[in-house]
Amino acid sequence: MTKKKTGTLLTHVSSRPKEFHGVVNTPVHRASTIIFNSYADFEHSDRLPFYYGRAGTPTSAAFEEAIAALESAAGSVSICSGLSAITVALMAFTEAGSHVLMADNIYGPNRTFCTTILKKYGVEVEFYPPLIGAGISKRFKKNTTALFLEAPGSITFEVCDIDALVKAAKARKITTIMDNSWATPLLFRPLQHGIDVSVMSATKYISGHSDAMLGVISGTASSYPRLRDAATTLGICAGSEELYMGLRGLRTLEVRMKEHQARGLEMARWLQKQPAVKRVLHPALSSCPGHEHWKTYFTGACGTFGIILKETDKKKIGKMLDGFKLFRMGASWGGYESLCFPLQPKHDRTAERWNEKGFSLRLHIGFEDMGDLKADLEKGFQYLSL
Ligand SMILES: Cc1ncc(COP(=O)(O)O)c(C=O)c1O
């Protein structure tokens, strides 16, 4: 059978109307108790598709099947948030005494998990410069068990040389884990590039409507069983409503991503011309470090990127942020609404100093009228020159 094109796959994957009286969407199964039909079933519960709500329901199975198909994964594990997808993956591939290499531009709370809980349980954590490429080999130790990458990185949006990192890790049988929340499998498929584990915050573009917390981990035939075991042992699972929303979001992901890409790029180019803006960190523009890697590995961009302002005076920045009417401050991205978030990379970098003096903002371009969005930014920027 020929491989399904993305639009067709997203529309029909894991939809089984015949099982649900013709209903096209897999219903929400709110379940804790699931009755065993017999003692024989009870004795062999591992062979049953479902035996307890935390271990899975038709709703979680439908979401996981859809993500696994998109990721070309042996299996996917749904989980309660993007952060828990990261922490479960890291716990699955580390133990006391192991050494992990984490990109210096990872999502902040991932960094906090590594420097607190992972460290407390005896894991040695080292941060590496995201653009290190093949030079990563020099950082490997005898006890290195995992290499974590995020592309583009949080806040600063550098794109690493994915193939170089994977090649080096494979030569030493080190497990590679990638946070692919920005691209989703529509723009980059980690497992097809030899990455062992792909983690995503489905809270973002996959759900797409700013109303669900959801994460997912996907693995290859060799990494998936460990991921499933870790999530089961830790007792972490996703809520049934959230799983439903994740699956519903997937159905329209391709159309939404195309629109986010077009709007994000238009806005990024417009911002390059604004006097208040020092630099635009959009992976599809040459002003973004690692832009050449984005061109090599990714098939597109979403609507999330960064800018660095010339201004450093916090009072003026505060007035600008309070002055925006459409770009409100929210600690997320990937929904239908535009967002702007002030984040300062210098507080989070340890492998390499962040030398940019200007103030950083993460922007997410939603579905408001583009003219209105530009007018909102222009008005806010005026506070910087007062
Ligand atoms: C790159 C990245 N990964 C993971 C997460 C965590 O996802 P969640 O908020 O679903 O826990 C976030 C959240 O902002 C993120 O930006």
The ligand as a Tripos MOL2 file, in Angstrom:
@<TRIPOS>MOLECULE
LIG
   16    16     1     0     0
SMALL
NO_CHARGES

@<TRIPOS>ATOM
      1 C1          9.7060   23.6700   23.7850 C.3       1 LIG1
      2 C2          8.7680   23.2510   24.8650 C.ar      1 LIG1
      3 N1          8.7980   21.9870   25.2800 N.ar      1 LIG1
      4 C3          7.9860   21.5520   26.2550 C.ar      1 LIG1
      5 C4          7.1050   22.4070   26.8700 C.ar      1 LIG1
      6 C5          6.2520   21.9000   28.0050 C.3       1 LIG1
      7 O1          4.9670   21.6380   27.5700 O.3       1 LIG1
      8 P1          3.7160   21.6720   28.5570 P.3       1 LIG1
      9 O2          3.4340   23.1100   28.8250 O.co2     1 LIG1
     10 O3          2.6740   20.9510   27.7580 O.co2     1 LIG1
     11 O4          4.1190   20.9390   29.7860 O.co2     1 LIG1
     12 C6          7.0180   23.7290   26.4680 C.ar      1 LIG1
     13 C7          6.0470   24.6610   27.0900 C.2       1 LIG1
     14 O5          6.0450   25.8520   26.8570 O.2       1 LIG1
     15 C8          7.8860   24.1780   25.4450 C.ar      1 LIG1
     16 O6          7.8890   25.4660   25.0490 O.3       1 LIG1
@<TRIPOS>BOND
     1     1     2 1
     2     2     3 ar
     3     2    15 ar
     4     3     4 ar
     5     4     5 ar
     6     5     6 1
     7     5    12 ar
     8     6     7 1
     9     7     8 1
    10     8     9 2
    11     8    10 1
    12     8    11 1
    13    12    13 1
    14    12    15 ar
    15    13    14 2
    16    15    16 1
@<TRIPOS>SUBSTRUCTURE
     1 LIG1         1 GROUP 0 **** ****
